[in-house]
Amino acid sequence: MIATRTGRPAGDLAVRVEAGVLNTALRIGVEDWALRSDAAGPSFAETVTRALRMIGGVGDTAG
C-alpha cells in the first residue's frame, strides 16, 4: 500500500521501514487498548487512531 501510494518500489528500503513503523504503531495501539484497566477510557478505534497520528509525519522526508 505504501509503495503503491508513493510510486516507489515495494522493495525500497524507505517503504519497508515505513511499513515496519506502521505495523509497530498498530500493534502498540492494540496492546495499549487491550491492557487498559479503565473500561471507560478511549475506544479501540480512538486508541489506534491516536497511535497512527503519532507517526503521521513518517514518509514526509525525502529519501
mmCIF file as Biopython writes it, N, C-alpha, C and O atoms, coordinates in Angstrom:
data_model
#
loop_
_atom_site.group_PDB
_atom_site.id
_atom_site.type_symbol
_atom_site.label_atom_id
_atom_site.label_alt_id
_atom_site.label_comp_id
_atom_site.label_asym_id
_atom_site.label_entity_id
_atom_site.label_seq_id
_atom_site.pdbx_PDB_ins_code
_atom_site.Cartn_x
_atom_site.Cartn_y
_atom_site.Cartn_z
_atom_site.occupancy
_atom_site.B_iso_or_equiv
_atom_site.auth_seq_id
_atom_site.auth_asym_id
_atom_site.pdbx_PDB_model_num
ATOM 1   N N  . MET A ? 1  ? 0.829   -1.170 0.000  1.0 0.0 1  A 1 
ATOM 2   C CA . MET A ? 1  ? 0.000   0.000  0.000  1.0 0.0 1  A 1 
ATOM 3   C C  . MET A ? 1  ? 0.887   1.253  0.000  1.0 0.0 1  A 1 
ATOM 4   O O  . MET A ? 1  ? 0.622   2.197  -0.745 1.0 0.0 1  A 1 
ATOM 5   N N  . ILE A ? 2  ? 1.911   1.267  0.810  1.0 0.0 2  A 1 
ATOM 6   C CA . ILE A ? 2  ? 2.802   2.428  0.868  1.0 0.0 2  A 1 
ATOM 7   C C  . ILE A ? 2  ? 3.498   2.616  -0.477 1.0 0.0 2  A 1 
ATOM 8   O O  . ILE A ? 2  ? 3.566   3.731  -0.994 1.0 0.0 2  A 1 
ATOM 9   N N  . ALA A ? 3  ? 4.010   1.536  -1.038 1.0 0.0 3  A 1 
ATOM 10  C CA . ALA A ? 3  ? 4.687   1.628  -2.330 1.0 0.0 3  A 1 
ATOM 11  C C  . ALA A ? 3  ? 3.730   2.115  -3.415 1.0 0.0 3  A 1 
ATOM 12  O O  . ALA A ? 3  ? 4.089   2.983  -4.211 1.0 0.0 3  A 1 
ATOM 13  N N  . THR A ? 4  ? 2.542   1.578  -3.453 1.0 0.0 4  A 1 
ATOM 14  C CA . THR A ? 4  ? 1.558   1.969  -4.456 1.0 0.0 4  A 1 
ATOM 15  C C  . THR A ? 4  ? 1.197   3.439  -4.330 1.0 0.0 4  A 1 
ATOM 16  O O  . THR A ? 4  ? 1.139   4.158  -5.327 1.0 0.0 4  A 1 
ATOM 17  N N  . ARG A ? 5  ? 0.958   3.880  -3.118 1.0 0.0 5  A 1 
ATOM 18  C CA . ARG A ? 5  ? 0.536   5.273  -2.899 1.0 0.0 5  A 1 
ATOM 19  C C  . ARG A ? 5  ? 1.650   6.285  -3.136 1.0 0.0 5  A 1 
ATOM 20  O O  . ARG A ? 5  ? 1.379   7.445  -3.446 1.0 0.0 5  A 1 
ATOM 21  N N  . THR A ? 6  ? 2.904   5.854  -2.990 1.0 0.0 6  A 1 
ATOM 22  C CA . THR A ? 6  ? 4.018   6.782  -3.156 1.0 0.0 6  A 1 
ATOM 23  C C  . THR A ? 6  ? 4.731   6.617  -4.490 1.0 0.0 6  A 1 
ATOM 24  O O  . THR A ? 6  ? 5.593   7.423  -4.841 1.0 0.0 6  A 1 
ATOM 25  N N  . GLY A ? 7  ? 4.376   5.580  -5.229 1.0 0.0 7  A 1 
ATOM 26  C CA . GLY A ? 7  ? 5.006   5.348  -6.520 1.0 0.0 7  A 1 
ATOM 27  C C  . GLY A ? 7  ? 6.411   4.782  -6.425 1.0 0.0 7  A 1 
ATOM 28  O O  . GLY A ? 7  ? 7.164   4.803  -7.399 1.0 0.0 7  A 1 
ATOM 29  N N  . ARG A ? 8  ? 6.765   4.274  -5.247 1.0 0.0 8  A 1 
ATOM 30  C CA . ARG A ? 8  ? 8.090   3.680  -5.055 1.0 0.0 8  A 1 
ATOM 31  C C  . ARG A ? 8  ? 7.993   2.165  -5.139 1.0 0.0 8  A 1 
ATOM 32  O O  . ARG A ? 8  ? 6.917   1.604  -4.927 1.0 0.0 8  A 1 
ATOM 33  N N  . PRO A ? 9  ? 9.097   1.495  -5.444 1.0 0.0 9  A 1 
ATOM 34  C CA . PRO A ? 9  ? 9.080   0.028  -5.479 1.0 0.0 9  A 1 
ATOM 35  C C  . PRO A ? 9  ? 8.874   -0.553 -4.077 1.0 0.0 9  A 1 
ATOM 36  O O  . PRO A ? 9  ? 9.340   0.007  -3.085 1.0 0.0 9  A 1 
ATOM 37  N N  . ALA A ? 10 ? 8.181   -1.664 -4.018 1.0 0.0 10 A 1 
ATOM 38  C CA . ALA A ? 10 ? 7.875   -2.295 -2.730 1.0 0.0 10 A 1 
ATOM 39  C C  . ALA A ? 10 ? 9.134   -2.706 -1.980 1.0 0.0 10 A 1 
ATOM 40  O O  . ALA A ? 10 ? 9.126   -2.746 -0.749 1.0 0.0 10 A 1 
ATOM 41  N N  . GLY A ? 11 ? 10.202  -3.008 -2.680 1.0 0.0 11 A 1 
ATOM 42  C CA . GLY A ? 11 ? 11.435  -3.435 -2.043 1.0 0.0 11 A 1 
ATOM 43  C C  . GLY A ? 11 ? 12.317  -2.279 -1.581 1.0 0.0 11 A 1 
ATOM 44  O O  . GLY A ? 11 ? 13.375  -2.508 -0.995 1.0 0.0 11 A 1 
ATOM 45  N N  . ASP A ? 12 ? 11.900  -1.049 -1.835 1.0 0.0 12 A 1 
ATOM 46  C CA . ASP A ? 12 ? 12.661  0.132  -1.435 1.0 0.0 12 A 1 
ATOM 47  C C  . ASP A ? 12 ? 12.827  0.146  0.084  1.0 0.0 12 A 1 
ATOM 48  O O  . ASP A ? 12 ? 11.878  -0.130 0.818  1.0 0.0 12 A 1 
ATOM 49  N N  . LEU A ? 13 ? 14.018  0.464  0.545  1.0 0.0 13 A 1 
ATOM 50  C CA . LEU A ? 13 ? 14.290  0.458  1.985  1.0 0.0 13 A 1 
ATOM 51  C C  . LEU A ? 13 ? 13.337  1.381  2.734  1.0 0.0 13 A 1 
ATOM 52  O O  . LEU A ? 13 ? 12.796  0.997  3.771  1.0 0.0 13 A 1 
ATOM 53  N N  . ALA A ? 14 ? 13.126  2.583  2.228  1.0 0.0 14 A 1 
ATOM 54  C CA . ALA A ? 14 ? 12.245  3.538  2.911  1.0 0.0 14 A 1 
ATOM 55  C C  . ALA A ? 14 ? 10.818  2.998  3.014  1.0 0.0 14 A 1 
ATOM 56  O O  . ALA A ? 14 ? 10.163  3.182  4.040  1.0 0.0 14 A 1 
ATOM 57  N N  . VAL A ? 15 ? 10.338  2.344  1.978  1.0 0.0 15 A 1 
ATOM 58  C CA . VAL A ? 15 ? 8.993   1.755  2.001  1.0 0.0 15 A 1 
ATOM 59  C C  . VAL A ? 15 ? 8.920   0.673  3.064  1.0 0.0 15 A 1 
ATOM 60  O O  . VAL A ? 15 ? 7.950   0.607  3.818  1.0 0.0 15 A 1 
ATOM 61  N N  . ARG A ? 16 ? 9.932   -0.169 3.130  1.0 0.0 16 A 1 
ATOM 62  C CA . ARG A ? 16 ? 9.933   -1.249 4.114  1.0 0.0 16 A 1 
ATOM 63  C C  . ARG A ? 16 ? 10.024  -0.719 5.535  1.0 0.0 16 A 1 
ATOM 64  O O  . ARG A ? 16 ? 9.375   -1.247 6.438  1.0 0.0 16 A 1 
ATOM 65  N N  . VAL A ? 17 ? 10.832  0.331  5.743  1.0 0.0 17 A 1 
ATOM 66  C CA . VAL A ? 17 ? 10.939  0.919  7.083  1.0 0.0 17 A 1 
ATOM 67  C C  . VAL A ? 17 ? 9.608   1.562  7.476  1.0 0.0 17 A 1 
ATOM 68  O O  . VAL A ? 17 ? 9.151   1.393  8.606  1.0 0.0 17 A 1 
ATOM 69  N N  . GLU A ? 18 ? 8.986   2.297  6.555  1.0 0.0 18 A 1 
ATOM 70  C CA . GLU A ? 18 ? 7.690   2.916  6.843  1.0 0.0 18 A 1 
ATOM 71  C C  . GLU A ? 18 ? 6.628   1.859  7.165  1.0 0.0 18 A 1 
ATOM 72  O O  . GLU A ? 18 ? 5.804   2.057  8.058  1.0 0.0 18 A 1 
ATOM 73  N N  . ALA A ? 19 ? 6.650   0.745  6.442  1.0 0.0 19 A 1 
ATOM 74  C CA . ALA A ? 19 ? 5.708   -0.339 6.729  1.0 0.0 19 A 1 
ATOM 75  C C  . ALA A ? 19 ? 5.948   -0.915 8.121  1.0 0.0 19 A 1 
ATOM 76  O O  . ALA A ? 19 ? 4.998   -1.246 8.830  1.0 0.0 19 A 1 
ATOM 77  N N  . GLY A ? 20 ? 7.204   -1.033 8.508  1.0 0.0 20 A 1 
ATOM 78  C CA . GLY A ? 20 ? 7.526   -1.524 9.842  1.0 0.0 20 A 1 
ATOM 79  C C  . GLY A ? 20 ? 7.057   -0.582 10.933 1.0 0.0 20 A 1 
ATOM 80  O O  . GLY A ? 20 ? 6.549   -1.024 11.964 1.0 0.0 20 A 1 
ATOM 81  N N  . VAL A ? 21 ? 7.222   0.708  10.712 1.0 0.0 21 A 1 
ATOM 82  C CA . VAL A ? 21 ? 6.770   1.713  11.678 1.0 0.0 21 A 1 
ATOM 83  C C  . VAL A ? 21 ? 5.252   1.659  11.806 1.0 0.0 21 A 1 
ATOM 84  O O  . VAL A ? 21 ? 4.716   1.693  12.913 1.0 0.0 21 A 1 
ATOM 85  N N  . LEU A ? 22 ? 4.569   1.575  10.682 1.0 0.0 22 A 1 
ATOM 86  C CA . LEU A ? 22 ? 3.111   1.481  10.692 1.0 0.0 22 A 1 
ATOM 87  C C  . LEU A ? 22 ? 2.651   0.240  11.446 1.0 0.0 22 A 1 
ATOM 88  O O  . LEU A ? 22 ? 1.751   0.315  12.283 1.0 0.0 22 A 1 
ATOM 89  N N  . ASN A ? 23 ? 3.263   -0.891 11.152 1.0 0.0 23 A 1 
ATOM 90  C CA . ASN A ? 23 ? 2.907   -2.141 11.821 1.0 0.0 23 A 1 
ATOM 91  C C  . ASN A ? 23 ? 3.123   -2.044 13.327 1.0 0.0 23 A 1 
ATOM 92  O O  . ASN A ? 23 ? 2.285   -2.490 14.111 1.0 0.0 23 A 1 
ATOM 93  N N  . THR A ? 24 ? 4.238   -1.464 13.724 1.0 0.0 24 A 1 
ATOM 94  C CA . THR A ? 24 ? 4.539   -1.330 15.146 1.0 0.0 24 A 1 
ATOM 95  C C  . THR A ? 24 ? 3.547   -0.403 15.839 1.0 0.0 24 A 1 
ATOM 96  O O  . THR A ? 24 ? 3.088   -0.704 16.941 1.0 0.0 24 A 1 
ATOM 97  N N  . ALA A ? 25 ? 3.209   0.720  15.207 1.0 0.0 25 A 1 
ATOM 98  C CA . ALA A ? 25 ? 2.234   1.648  15.795 1.0 0.0 25 A 1 
ATOM 99  C C  . ALA A ? 25 ? 0.878   0.961  15.980 1.0 0.0 25 A 1 
ATOM 100 O O  . ALA A ? 25 ? 0.228   1.137  17.010 1.0 0.0 25 A 1 
ATOM 101 N N  . LEU A ? 26 ? 0.455   0.185  14.992 1.0 0.0 26 A 1 
ATOM 102 C CA . LEU A ? 26 ? -0.811  -0.540 15.118 1.0 0.0 26 A 1 
ATOM 103 C C  . LEU A ? 26 ? -0.749  -1.544 16.264 1.0 0.0 26 A 1 
ATOM 104 O O  . LEU A ? 26 ? -1.675  -1.632 17.070 1.0 0.0 26 A 1 
ATOM 105 N N  . ARG A ? 27 ? 0.340   -2.298 16.333 1.0 0.0 27 A 1 
ATOM 106 C CA . ARG A ? 27 ? 0.480   -3.311 17.391 1.0 0.0 27 A 1 
ATOM 107 C C  . ARG A ? 27 ? 0.473   -2.669 18.769 1.0 0.0 27 A 1 
ATOM 108 O O  . ARG A ? 27 ? -0.214  -3.147 19.673 1.0 0.0 27 A 1 
ATOM 109 N N  . ILE A ? 28 ? 1.224   -1.601 18.938 1.0 0.0 28 A 1 
ATOM 110 C CA . ILE A ? 28 ? 1.297   -0.952 20.243 1.0 0.0 28 A 1 
ATOM 111 C C  . ILE A ? 28 ? -0.051  -0.317 20.603 1.0 0.0 28 A 1 
ATOM 112 O O  . ILE A ? 28 ? -0.459  -0.357 21.764 1.0 0.0 28 A 1 
ATOM 113 N N  . GLY A ? 29 ? -0.737  0.263  19.626 1.0 0.0 29 A 1 
ATOM 114 C CA . GLY A ? 29 ? -2.064  0.818  19.881 1.0 0.0 29 A 1 
ATOM 115 C C  . GLY A ? 29 ? -3.040  -0.242 20.364 1.0 0.0 29 A 1 
ATOM 116 O O  . GLY A ? 29 ? -3.795  -0.020 21.311 1.0 0.0 29 A 1 
ATOM 117 N N  . VAL A ? 30 ? -3.018  -1.388 19.712 1.0 0.0 30 A 1 
ATOM 118 C CA . VAL A ? 30 ? -3.897  -2.502 20.110 1.0 0.0 30 A 1 
ATOM 119 C C  . VAL A ? 30 ? -3.525  -2.999 21.509 1.0 0.0 30 A 1 
ATOM 120 O O  . VAL A ? 30 ? -4.401  -3.233 22.342 1.0 0.0 30 A 1 
ATOM 121 N N  . GLU A ? 31 ? -2.228  -3.158 21.763 1.0 0.0 31 A 1 
ATOM 122 C CA . GLU A ? 31 ? -1.790  -3.613 23.081 1.0 0.0 31 A 1 
ATOM 123 C C  . GLU A ? 31 ? -2.189  -2.622 24.172 1.0 0.0 31 A 1 
ATOM 124 O O  . GLU A ? 31 ? -2.646  -3.019 25.244 1.0 0.0 31 A 1 
ATOM 125 N N  . ASP A ? 32 ? -2.014  -1.341 23.894 1.0 0.0 32 A 1 
ATOM 126 C CA . ASP A ? 32 ? -2.368  -0.317 24.871 1.0 0.0 32 A 1 
ATOM 127 C C  . ASP A ? 32 ? -3.846  -0.405 25.226 1.0 0.0 32 A 1 
ATOM 128 O O  . ASP A ? 32 ? -4.222  -0.348 26.396 1.0 0.0 32 A 1 
ATOM 129 N N  . TRP A ? 33 ? -4.674  -0.544 24.204 1.0 0.0 33 A 1 
ATOM 130 C CA . TRP A ? 33 ? -6.120  -0.644 24.421 1.0 0.0 33 A 1 
ATOM 131 C C  . TRP A ? 33 ? -6.465  -1.923 25.195 1.0 0.0 33 A 1 
ATOM 132 O O  . TRP A ? 33 ? -7.259  -1.892 26.135 1.0 0.0 33 A 1 
ATOM 133 N N  . ALA A ? 34 ? -5.865  -3.033 24.795 1.0 0.0 34 A 1 
ATOM 134 C CA . ALA A ? 34 ? -6.189  -4.326 25.411 1.0 0.0 34 A 1 
ATOM 135 C C  . ALA A ? 34 ? -5.745  -4.409 26.870 1.0 0.0 34 A 1 
ATOM 136 O O  . ALA A ? 34 ? -6.394  -5.076 27.676 1.0 0.0 34 A 1 
ATOM 137 N N  . LEU A ? 35 ? -4.669  -3.754 27.207 1.0 0.0 35 A 1 
ATOM 138 C CA . LEU A ? 35 ? -4.130  -3.842 28.563 1.0 0.0 35 A 1 
ATOM 139 C C  . LEU A ? 35 ? -4.695  -2.782 29.502 1.0 0.0 35 A 1 
ATOM 140 O O  . LEU A ? 35 ? -4.404  -2.793 30.698 1.0 0.0 35 A 1 
ATOM 141 N N  . ARG A ? 36 ? -5.485  -1.886 28.978 1.0 0.0 36 A 1 
ATOM 142 C CA . ARG A ? 36 ? -6.037  -0.805 29.802 1.0 0.0 36 A 1 
ATOM 143 C C  . ARG A ? 36 ? -7.047  -1.370 30.792 1.0 0.0 36 A 1 
ATOM 144 O O  . ARG A ? 36 ? -7.904  -2.171 30.420 1.0 0.0 36 A 1 
ATOM 145 N N  . SER A ? 37 ? -6.949  -0.960 32.028 1.0 0.0 37 A 1 
ATOM 146 C CA . SER A ? 37 ? -7.899  -1.437 33.041 1.0 0.0 37 A 1 
ATOM 147 C C  . SER A ? 37 ? -9.123  -0.542 33.127 1.0 0.0 37 A 1 
ATOM 148 O O  . SER A ? 37 ? -10.129 -0.923 33.724 1.0 0.0 37 A 1 
ATOM 149 N N  . ASP A ? 38 ? -9.047  0.653  32.533 1.0 0.0 38 A 1 
ATOM 150 C CA . ASP A ? 38 ? -10.150 1.610  32.593 1.0 0.0 38 A 1 
ATOM 151 C C  . ASP A ? 38 ? -11.089 1.395  31.406 1.0 0.0 38 A 1 
ATOM 152 O O  . ASP A ? 38 ? -10.809 1.865  30.303 1.0 0.0 38 A 1 
ATOM 153 N N  . ALA A ? 39 ? -12.179 0.701  31.619 1.0 0.0 39 A 1 
ATOM 154 C CA . ALA A ? 39 ? -13.129 0.427  30.542 1.0 0.0 39 A 1 
ATOM 155 C C  . ALA A ? 39 ? -13.801 1.690  30.027 1.0 0.0 39 A 1 
ATOM 156 O O  . ALA A ? 39 ? -14.354 1.694  28.928 1.0 0.0 39 A 1 
ATOM 157 N N  . ALA A ? 40 ? -13.758 2.748  30.802 1.0 0.0 40 A 1 
ATOM 158 C CA . ALA A ? 40 ? -14.391 3.996  30.385 1.0 0.0 40 A 1 
ATOM 159 C C  . ALA A ? 40 ? -13.436 4.865  29.570 1.0 0.0 40 A 1 
ATOM 160 O O  . ALA A ? 40 ? -13.800 5.971  29.171 1.0 0.0 40 A 1 
ATOM 161 N N  . GLY A ? 41 ? -12.221 4.381  29.320 1.0 0.0 41 A 1 
ATOM 162 C CA . GLY A ? 41 ? -11.235 5.149  28.560 1.0 0.0 41 A 1 
ATOM 163 C C  . GLY A ? 41 ? -11.583 5.215  27.089 1.0 0.0 41 A 1 
ATOM 164 O O  . GLY A ? 41 ? -12.684 4.834  26.689 1.0 0.0 41 A 1 
ATOM 165 N N  . PRO A ? 42 ? -10.656 5.695  26.281 1.0 0.0 42 A 1 
ATOM 166 C CA . PRO A ? 42 ? -10.884 5.817  24.842 1.0 0.0 42 A 1 
ATOM 167 C C  . PRO A ? 42 ? -11.233 4.460  24.215 1.0 0.0 42 A 1 
ATOM 168 O O  . PRO A ? 42 ? -10.786 3.408  24.673 1.0 0.0 42 A 1 
ATOM 169 N N  . SER A ? 43 ? -12.031 4.520  23.172 1.0 0.0 43 A 1 
ATOM 170 C CA . SER A ? 43 ? -12.429 3.300  22.468 1.0 0.0 43 A 1 
ATOM 171 C C  . SER A ? 43 ? -11.228 2.702  21.735 1.0 0.0 43 A 1 
ATOM 172 O O  . SER A ? 43 ? -10.173 3.326  21.628 1.0 0.0 43 A 1 
ATOM 173 N N  . PHE A ? 44 ? -11.410 1.492  21.238 1.0 0.0 44 A 1 
ATOM 174 C CA . PHE A ? 44 ? -10.381 0.823  20.448 1.0 0.0 44 A 1 
ATOM 175 C C  . PHE A ? 44 ? -9.993  1.696  19.254 1.0 0.0 44 A 1 
ATOM 176 O O  . PHE A ? 44 ? -8.808  1.934  19.019 1.0 0.0 44 A 1 
ATOM 177 N N  . ALA A ? 45 ? -10.979 2.170  18.505 1.0 0.0 45 A 1 
ATOM 178 C CA . ALA A ? 45 ? -10.711 2.989  17.317 1.0 0.0 45 A 1 
ATOM 179 C C  . ALA A ? 45 ? -9.976  4.276  17.681 1.0 0.0 45 A 1 
ATOM 180 O O  . ALA A ? 45 ? -9.054  4.684  16.974 1.0 0.0 45 A 1 
ATOM 181 N N  . GLU A ? 46 ? -10.373 4.911  18.766 1.0 0.0 46 A 1 
ATOM 182 C CA . GLU A ? 46 ? -9.702  6.143  19.194 1.0 0.0 46 A 1 
ATOM 183 C C  . GLU A ? 46 ? -8.251  5.875  19.580 1.0 0.0 46 A 1 
ATOM 184 O O  . GLU A ? 46 ? -7.365  6.674  19.276 1.0 0.0 46 A 1 
ATOM 185 N N  . THR A ? 47 ? -8.014  4.761  20.243 1.0 0.0 47 A 1 
ATOM 186 C CA . THR A ? 47 ? -6.664  4.422  20.674 1.0 0.0 47 A 1 
ATOM 187 C C  . THR A ? 47 ? -5.761  4.153  19.477 1.0 0.0 47 A 1 
ATOM 188 O O  . THR A ? 47 ? -4.642  4.662  19.417 1.0 0.0 47 A 1 
ATOM 189 N N  . VAL A ? 48 ? -6.238  3.358  18.527 1.0 0.0 48 A 1 
ATOM 190 C CA . VAL A ? 48 ? -5.433  3.036  17.350 1.0 0.0 48 A 1 
ATOM 191 C C  . VAL A ? 48 ? -5.232  4.289  16.484 1.0 0.0 48 A 1 
ATOM 192 O O  . VAL A ? 48 ? -4.142  4.505  15.953 1.0 0.0 48 A 1 
ATOM 193 N N  . THR A ? 49 ? -6.261  5.099  16.343 1.0 0.0 49 A 1 
ATOM 194 C CA . THR A ? 49 ? -6.139  6.343  15.580 1.0 0.0 49 A 1 
ATOM 195 C C  . THR A ? 49 ? -5.095  7.255  16.205 1.0 0.0 49 A 1 
ATOM 196 O O  . THR A ? 49 ? -4.300  7.873  15.496 1.0 0.0 49 A 1 
ATOM 197 N N  . ARG A ? 50 ? -5.096  7.340  17.517 1.0 0.0 50 A 1 
ATOM 198 C CA . ARG A ? 50 ? -4.099  8.165  18.221 1.0 0.0 50 A 1 
ATOM 199 C C  . ARG A ? 50 ? -2.688  7.657  17.941 1.0 0.0 50 A 1 
ATOM 200 O O  . ARG A ? 50 ? -1.780  8.447  17.686 1.0 0.0 50 A 1 
ATOM 201 N N  . ALA A ? 51 ? -2.506  6.344  17.989 1.0 0.0 51 A 1 
ATOM 202 C CA . ALA A ? 51 ? -1.188  5.764  17.709 1.0 0.0 51 A 1 
ATOM 203 C C  . ALA A ? 51 ? -0.750  6.087  16.275 1.0 0.0 51 A 1 
ATOM 204 O O  . ALA A ? 51 ? 0.415   6.405  16.039 1.0 0.0 51 A 1 
ATOM 205 N N  . LEU A ? 52 ? -1.673  6.007  15.331 1.0 0.0 52 A 1 
ATOM 206 C CA . LEU A ? 52 ? -1.336  6.299  13.939 1.0 0.0 52 A 1 
ATOM 207 C C  . LEU A ? 52 ? -1.015  7.774  13.735 1.0 0.0 52 A 1 
ATOM 208 O O  . LEU A ? 52 ? -0.138  8.113  12.940 1.0 0.0 52 A 1 
ATOM 209 N N  . ARG A ? 53 ? -1.708  8.643  14.436 1.0 0.0 53 A 1 
ATOM 210 C CA . ARG A ? 53 ? -1.425  10.074 14.327 1.0 0.0 53 A 1 
ATOM 211 C C  . ARG A ? 53 ? -0.033  10.416 14.845 1.0 0.0 53 A 1 
ATOM 212 O O  . ARG A ? 53 ? 0.588   11.376 14.390 1.0 0.0 53 A 1 
ATOM 213 N N  . MET A ? 54 ? 0.446   9.633  15.787 1.0 0.0 54 A 1 
ATOM 214 C CA . MET A ? 54 ? 1.777   9.874  16.329 1.0 0.0 54 A 1 
ATOM 215 C C  . MET A ? 54 ? 2.861   9.650  15.285 1.0 0.0 54 A 1 
ATOM 216 O O  . MET A ? 54 ? 3.957   10.198 15.405 1.0 0.0 54 A 1 
ATOM 217 N N  . ILE A ? 55 ? 2.574   8.859  14.270 1.0 0.0 55 A 1 
ATOM 218 C CA . ILE A ? 55 ? 3.559   8.604  13.218 1.0 0.0 55 A 1 
ATOM 219 C C  . ILE A ? 55 ? 3.161   9.288  11.919 1.0 0.0 55 A 1 
ATOM 220 O O  . ILE A ? 55 ? 3.700   8.965  10.861 1.0 0.0 55 A 1 
ATOM 221 N N  . GLY A ? 56 ? 2.245   10.208 11.984 1.0 0.0 56 A 1 
ATOM 222 C CA . GLY A ? 56 ? 1.726   10.888 10.794 1.0 0.0 56 A 1 
ATOM 223 C C  . GLY A ? 56 ? 2.776   11.498 9.899  1.0 0.0 56 A 1 
ATOM 224 O O  . GLY A ? 56 ? 2.557   11.611 8.694  1.0 0.0 56 A 1 
ATOM 225 N N  . GLY A ? 57 ? 3.903   11.892 10.441 1.0 0.0 57 A 1 
ATOM 226 C CA . GLY A ? 57 ? 4.933   12.510 9.641  1.0 0.0 57 A 1 
ATOM 227 C C  . GLY A ? 57 ? 5.852   11.525 8.928  1.0 0.0 57 A 1 
ATOM 228 O O  . GLY A ? 57 ? 6.716   11.941 8.156  1.0 0.0 57 A 1 
ATOM 229 N N  . VAL A ? 58 ? 5.686   10.244 9.170  1.0 0.0 58 A 1 
ATOM 230 C CA . VAL A ? 58 ? 6.540   9.237  8.543  1.0 0.0 58 A 1 
ATOM 231 C C  . VAL A ? 58 ? 6.354   9.309  7.034  1.0 0.0 58 A 1 
ATOM 232 O O  . VAL A ? 58 ? 5.227   9.318  6.540  1.0 0.0 58 A 1 
ATOM 233 N N  . GLY A ? 59 ? 7.443   9.360  6.321  1.0 0.0 59 A 1 
ATOM 234 C CA . GLY A ? 59 ? 7.398   9.393  4.864  1.0 0.0 59 A 1 
ATOM 235 C C  . GLY A ? 59 ? 7.390   10.800 4.304  1.0 0.0 59 A 1 
ATOM 236 O O  . GLY A ? 59 ? 7.415   10.973 3.085  1.0 0.0 59 A 1 
ATOM 237 N N  . ASP A ? 60 ? 7.355   11.822 5.168  1.0 0.0 60 A 1 
ATOM 238 C CA . ASP A ? 60 ? 7.336   13.192 4.690  1.0 0.0 60 A 1 
ATOM 239 C C  . ASP A ? 60 ? 8.722   13.697 4.285  1.0 0.0 60 A 1 
ATOM 240 O O  . ASP A ? 60 ? 8.848   14.726 3.622  1.0 0.0 60 A 1 
ATOM 241 N N  . THR A ? 61 ? 9.745   12.969 4.687  1.0 0.0 61 A 1 
ATOM 242 C CA . THR A ? 61 ? 11.099  13.400 4.353  1.0 0.0 61 A 1 
ATOM 243 C C  . THR A ? 61 ? 11.532  12.792 3.039  1.0 0.0 61 A 1 
ATOM 244 O O  . THR A ? 61 ? 11.116  11.686 2.693  1.0 0.0 61 A 1 
ATOM 245 N N  . ALA A ? 62 ? 12.348  13.493 2.319  1.0 0.0 62 A 1 
ATOM 246 C CA . ALA A ? 62 ? 12.866  12.966 1.045  1.0 0.0 62 A 1 
ATOM 247 C C  . ALA A ? 62 ? 13.796  11.797 1.364  1.0 0.0 62 A 1 
ATOM 248 O O  . ALA A ? 62 ? 14.530  11.806 2.353  1.0 0.0 62 A 1 
ATOM 249 N N  . GLY A ? 63 ? 13.738  10.806 0.502  1.0 0.0 63 A 1 
ATOM 250 C CA . GLY A ? 63 ? 14.532  9.717  0.915  1.0 0.0 63 A 1 
ATOM 251 C C  . GLY A ? 63 ? 15.135  8.878  -0.071 1.0 0.0 63 A 1 
ATOM 252 O O  . GLY A ? 63 ? 15.832  7.924  0.274  1.0 0.0 63 A 1 
#
